[in-house]
Amino acid sequence: MSDSPAARFAREPQATGSRGALQRLLGRRLVETTLGGLIIASVALTVVETTSTYPNHLVVFAVHAISVIFLVELAARFRAAPSRRGFFKEYWLDLISVLPLLAAVDLPFIEGASATPPSWLAAFGLLRIFRLLRLMKIARHRALLFPRVLRKGARELFFASGLVMLAVVFASSALVMFERDTNPALRTFPQAFWFSVYSVIATEPIPGPPQTFGGHVVAVMVIMTGLFTFATVVGTISALVSDRMRDGELIMDWEDLRDHLIVCGWSRKAEIIIKEYVAAYPEDDRPIVVLAELEGGVPQLRDPGSRQRVQFLNDDFTKLEALEKAGIRRAARCILLADTSKGRKERDADARTVLAALTIERLNPAIYTVAEINRREHAHHLEMGKVNDYVVSGEQSAFLLAQSAITRGVMSVFSELLTREHGNRFSRCSLTNDWKGKTFLELMVHMKEEHNALLVGVEQDEKIVVNPTSYVFKGDEDVVLIAARDVKL
């Protein structure tokens, strides 16, 4: 292993073909925000369509066009999903919400089919309102951006408020469809809307019950929603008060974790790693999961930035269930520390590291895994298991001590390069196609003149070649630099 620890730590996880690229695209914040806006527009247009006796054809066209976009998005998620069963489990309600597209086609199995769908099929338009659940999920995911105190219970409150919003909008549209021909009090959407709101709050139909069977069913649904919401809010507030009194750990929905870092094992080194990682990616809002058997409760981190990002999971990182809960299948990076807690010997700690590393690579081949071992004799197990990188902890410190004795003053150089707190540090930079055909020396001169950075090496076959004698760039490599700030070409 010729890479320095800092270069290994900064290396980005490798893409896994078109599926990996598609997963990253669908997980972007811009994509989620766009989907949220389309959901709001779709629901609003659905309300206009279903509550109008003769809806405008432009409204109908727009709502079906948005449904087509959602159908394409679901197809892309199906293509990127690592498990078909997991896809249907997570997006079955979204699949139901695109069923109203059937109303936009001329169905051959209906006698006398025409461009105008039957009324029972047009009523399927109400299913589009269920897309509000996706909007609620996006909002709950954004709750991770909240400070520590607000984050506790934010998901439960989002769930309760989202359920009320969904129930009120759906019930209002449904009541107008069922009641407008028989009940003057529920003939328009505003009338049905306030009926639904009052019924949710009072848990009884106000000012009076509907007149049709469909209206009765919708009213019962609204009342049950009100009861459920009241119980959820009261339970959440009680849990928050209890949690605040005992100062327990963060409340988190583990299913929302995506592209995050998992640190297996806990020691003083783990806190340093987390601090460096937070400093390297200050704009990244994803939590850092620490999976370890914690003795004496949750550790108190010294760095304020680390405290806002870290979520502790008190469990054994060699257990499959613990890794699954930490979101190992959806994680981007994993760092395995040699766990010598509970009196474990170095050989036992290395065995646990190898076992966990091989399990992680099997569960998520796309993850970038770095493992710490105590003895190099165990490294070949990691290499055979396609673990991306490893560090032999005892050797690294011995090398540093030897170099300090051989070359006086060199320790200050290592101290500066291996931390982001001050001075220069290792940095990674992706080349553009403009550098195709140019040499390592030409880029070295350019980096020094334009960015005051020193070119150290270039990546070849997932390894960093330090100071190659002669190298011609292909235009799509990554290079390692020494610089005071990140460099982009």
C-alpha positions, 0 to 999 in steps of 0.5 A: 500500500503506497498511499498515505493515510490521508490520501486513502481517507479522501478517496471517493467511492468508485461508481458501479456502472450505470446503476450507481450513477442513476442512484446518485442522480436520483438522490440529489437534493435538486431532484428531490426538490423538483419532485416535491414541486411536481407533487404539489402541482399534481395534487392541486390540479387533481383537486381542480379536475375532480371537483369540477363537473366539466374540467378544463382540458388543459388541466386534464392534460397537465395532470396526466403529463406530470403523471408521465414524469412520475412514471418515468421516475419510478421506472428509473428507480426500479432500474437503480434499485438493488432489490426488486422486492425492496422497490415494491415495498418502498414505492407501492403507493407511488405505483398506485398513484400513477394508475389514473393514467389509464383514464388518459387512454382509450381502453380496448376492453371497455365496450364502446371505448372512446376518448372520454373515459368512464366516470368510475375510471375518472374517479381514479384521479383521487389516487394522485393525491396519495403522492402527498405521502412522497412529499411527506417523506421528502420533508421528513428526510430534510428533518436531518438538517435540523439542529439536534434538539429540533431533530428529536420528534420532527419525523413524528410531527412531520408524519402526523401533519402530513397525514392530516394534510393528505386526509383533508385534501383527499376527503375534500375532493371525494366529498364533492364527488359523492355529495354535490348532487344530493347535499347543498352543504357539500357542493363546492371544494371550500365547503368540503374542505372546512367540513374535513378540517372541523371533523379532524379537530372535533372528531365528529362530522360538523356541521352534520353527517353526509348523505351518501354512502361514499360520503359516510365512508370518507367522514369516518376516515377523516374522524379516524385520522383526527383520533390517530393524529391526536394520539401521535402528537401527544405521544411524541410530546411525551417522548420528547419530554422524557428524552430531554429529562434523561438526555438520551441519544438522537431519535432517527429514522434509519431508513432515510440514511443514504450515501453516509459514512459508517464508523465501526468501533469507537476510540480516540481515533474515531473522534479524530476521523470524524472531526477530519471528515466533517472538516473535509465536507462542511457542506455535507448534511448527511449523518455519520453513523458510529456503530460500536459497543459503547461502554458507559453511555453515549460519548460526548464529542468535543468538536461542536461540528461533529456533535451535530452530525454523529448518530451512535448505534450501540451494537456489535458491528460484526452482527448482520442485523446491526449493519443492516440497521446502520444502513450499510446497503445504502452507505457510501463509505465505511471505516473499520477500527481495530476494536480492542475493547473488552480486553480483546487481544490484537489477533481477536480484534483483527479477526473481527475486523476481517469478518465485518469487512468481508460481510460489508463488501458482500452486502454492498459491493459499491461501498468504499471500505477502509479497515484498520488491522494490527498485524500485516499477516491478516491483510491478505484476507482483506485483499482477497475480499476486495476491501478497498484499503487498509492501514496497519496501525502499528507499522504506520506509527513506526514508519513515522518515528523512523522517518523522524529519526532519519530526517530531522524535522520531517514530523512537522511536515507529516503533522501538517499534511495529515490534518485539515486544521491548518496549512497544507493538506492532501487533496484530490482533483478530477481532471477534465478532458482538456488535459488529455494527451498532456504530461504529468510535468505539464500539470505539475507546473500548471498546478504550482503556477495557477493554484500554488499546489504540488502534484503528488501522484495520479490514480491508476487501477484504483491505486495512487502512483506517486511521482510517476517518471513519465505519464500522459493523461487520458483526461478522466483520471484523478490526481492527488495534490498538496494544497492549502485548499481544494482545487478544481480544474 
